[in-house]
């Protein structure tokens, strides 16, 4: 048999064994036989790499090394969900759905909200071609090689007979469906599935037992362990973690399914790993019953889950309900009440952020909370300390309600010791000694935070500006992490981020510093020791730094604007300003009134950005960035302003038009000063109605007395 024929035979044979084992829980061959066949295939592929198939089972064991992860722009944004913690909010959500659908009948699908890593997988002609992380929702990391190590993830879709659901459901967890499953032959040429990547609890315990045996520090929790594993550069190391993924969503350019239920059943039939815990619910009362059932039952699952996701079942109704800027209106996440624990507040340290805000952090006696040993908790600000009435030495209640750093929620006054003493909030910056001030909000009231005003020379603020500048959503200079910025500042090599572009091999090579261990003074006077750390710049480190700095010059203008660190200008606002003005010179030249008139910017952001660009030091800083070769002009298509005939008016369109495509009508609205809304509401001024208009949009517009325009009437408004 030729090598090509044998590779084809082994690939198909091993994929069949994998499918039977992971999808049907059937061991067709013993492990020894499987491993020998896999070794034979690996040897043949090594000798004939051009014959390796895209769905080769050898991808499951990894071995690909990624020097860095390419950025993937999601074809469909990966939005977050609105959250609720009580039944009142849940009922309000149901009322909004009913109102949005004008009383039309609807039903829900309930799914577990797994605590893992959101992933996106793209298939072309049934072959897995790309796997990516969620990232910021618009762009993520290409981790295809690591995704392929997930043994329950189909590398190629197919192999099931039509009508065979092939699901191992727990009795009573999900309804049967009369919907016929789509056969693999009906696959769209390009589609995407999304799911939650996770480290099973059993694997987490196994790994920690091994680490304990060899004296390595234990992993903190399964979620962080999974996140770290997916970002490993060696896919063979990822494969050893035995990660898994539950699929919960299907997307394609053209509608394939009529309901979410139909998609879940069909995806299971195609071989995707669908959690058997979902359920179709006829109404909100059935949803509440499902939530009550899983409030304690969730602890029997093989992974952590912190809530329930509720989705409208029918896709046409989902499209009708639409989206807000950040989340869909047809779905919501019900979060279970956070786990709580009691422990002792030993001391407080104060951290200075990039904006100068001084934040108190409580240091606690270690306590196990929701699977993690907690030693720190947020106290937020001086107002929160006063509200809680907390004192050093108190027994406090700590919750981990979806926050990275747990928070203190109360004090057990019955256990307050005689040695407890009040917390004196500092009046000077703990880092530079500058007097702290309390700024006023728009209404003249004192804000909750105290601020250090020494923004250009306060060490933590300066270092935080560098960390903001080099982060992924900004200039993406990842090689400068892990204390390297701190060393560059200590050596006087950099004062502001523009100095990074003056660094050379001669300035960096051989830099080294050992930072002493820091300790925490406890309430009883004892100290908790820290660990010393050494930062060292060898030739490889220097090469990586200089390469990353040079590569950052290609970051788009939106990233550069965000990296500048203008207060209130986040990445989304930066992109909006870039789209509107097209270049930094145009942005810097506009008056405050024009800046405040940019859609979704508003006076607070406008005033902050305008003042920032008026500062002479900031203008000098901008010119240094320009001289370094950073991108200060947008590569995006800038819509030329034609007139202000639509200024101050909001529009939405429905149907098809003789003179405009969807993109063209949106461009004409923007070019003439109008604003496009995402749905029919009281804020809508005009609904442009074309051929085959959506009846629900028209009905809702009539109900709200929103004026409707024909295509000719819209053209007339343009003048």
SULDA-V856285 format. One record per backbone hydrogen bond with DSSP energy under -0.5 kcal/mol. CO is the residue of the C=O (numbers start at 1). NH is the residue of the N-H. Records with the same first field share a line. If there is no record, write none. Layout:
BEGIN
CO=NH, NH
END
This chain:
BEGIN
2=6
3=7
4=8
5=9
6=10
7=11
8=12
9=13
10=14
11=15
12=16
13=17
14=18
15=19
16=20
17=21
18=22
19=23, 24
20=24, 26
21=25
26=28
30=34
31=35
32=36
33=37
34=38
35=39
36=40
37=41
38=42
39=43
40=44
41=45
42=46
43=47
44=48
48=51
49=52
53=56
56=59
57=60
58=61
59=62
64=66, 235
65=67
68=70
70=142
72=74, 140
77=79
82=333
84=335
86=90
87=91
88=92
89=93
90=94
91=95
92=96
93=97
94=98
95=99
96=100
97=101
98=103
99=102
101=104
107=313
108=281
109=311
110=279
111=309
112=114
113=306, 307
114=116
117=197
118=134
119=195
120=132
121=193
122=129, 130
123=191
124=127
126=157
127=124, 129
130=122
131=143
132=120
134=137
137=78
138=74
139=136
140=72
141=133, 143
143=146, 147
144=148
146=149
147=150
149=151
150=153
152=154
155=128
161=164
163=165
167=169
170=173
183=186
184=187
189=125
191=123
192=251
193=121
194=248, 249
195=119, 197
196=246
197=117
198=200, 244
200=204
201=205
202=206
203=207
204=208
205=209
206=210
207=211
208=212
209=213
210=214
211=216
212=215
221=225
222=226
223=227
224=228
225=229
226=230
227=231
229=232
233=66, 235
234=237, 238
235=239
236=240
237=241
238=241
239=242
244=198
245=247
246=196
249=194
251=192
258=315, 316
259=263
260=264
261=265
262=266
263=267
264=268
265=269
266=270
267=272
268=271
270=158
272=274
273=247, 275
275=278
279=110
281=108
283=287
284=288
285=289
286=290
287=291
288=292
289=293
290=294
291=295
292=295
293=296, 297
294=298
296=299
297=300
298=301
302=201
304=115
306=336
307=113
308=310, 334
309=111, 311
310=332
311=109
313=260
314=318
315=319
316=320
317=321
318=322
322=329, 330
326=80
327=324
328=331
330=312
332=310, 334
333=84, 335
334=308
339=400
341=398
343=396
344=346, 365
345=393
347=363
349=361
351=353, 359
353=356
356=452
357=353, 359
358=450
359=351
360=379
361=349
362=364, 377
363=346, 347
367=374
369=372
372=369, 374
374=367
375=364
377=362
378=408
379=381
381=385
382=386
383=387
384=388
385=389, 390
391=394
392=421
394=345, 396
395=412
396=343
397=409, 410
398=341
399=407
400=402
404=406
406=378
407=399
410=397
411=413
412=415
413=416
417=420
421=392
422=424
423=425
427=436
429=433
434=429
435=453
437=439, 451
439=447
441=444
445=441
448=382, 383
450=358
451=437, 453
453=455
454=457, 458
458=462
459=463
460=464
461=465
462=466
463=467
464=468
465=469
466=470
467=471
468=471
469=475
470=477
471=474, 476
476=478
477=480
478=481
480=485
481=484
483=487
484=488
485=489
486=490
487=491
488=493, 494
489=492
496=499
497=500
498=501
499=502
500=503
504=508
505=509
508=511
511=537
513=515, 535
514=516
515=533
520=522, 528
522=525
526=522
527=529
528=520
533=515
535=513
536=538
537=510
538=542
539=543
540=544
541=545
542=546
543=547
544=548
545=549
546=550
547=551
548=552
549=553
550=553
551=554
552=555
555=631
556=559, 560
557=561
558=562
559=563
560=564
561=566
562=565
566=569
568=570
570=574
571=575
572=576
573=577
574=578
575=579
576=580
577=581, 582
578=582
582=634
583=587
584=588
585=589
586=590
587=590
591=595
592=596
593=597
594=597
595=598
596=602
598=601, 602
601=605
602=606
603=607
604=608
605=609
606=610
607=611
608=612
609=613
610=614
611=615
612=615
615=619
616=620
617=621
618=622
619=623
620=624
621=625
622=626
623=627
624=628
625=629, 630
626=629
630=632
632=584
637=639
644=647
646=649
649=675
650=685, 686
651=677
652=688
654=690
656=691
660=657
661=665
662=666
663=667
664=668
665=669
666=670
667=671
668=672
669=674
670=673
671=642, 643
672=646
673=648
675=651
681=684
685=707
686=652, 688
687=689, 709
688=654, 690
690=693
691=656
694=698
695=699
696=700
697=701
698=702
699=703
700=704
701=706
702=705
705=707
707=687
709=689
710=714
711=715
712=716
713=717
714=718
715=719
716=719
END
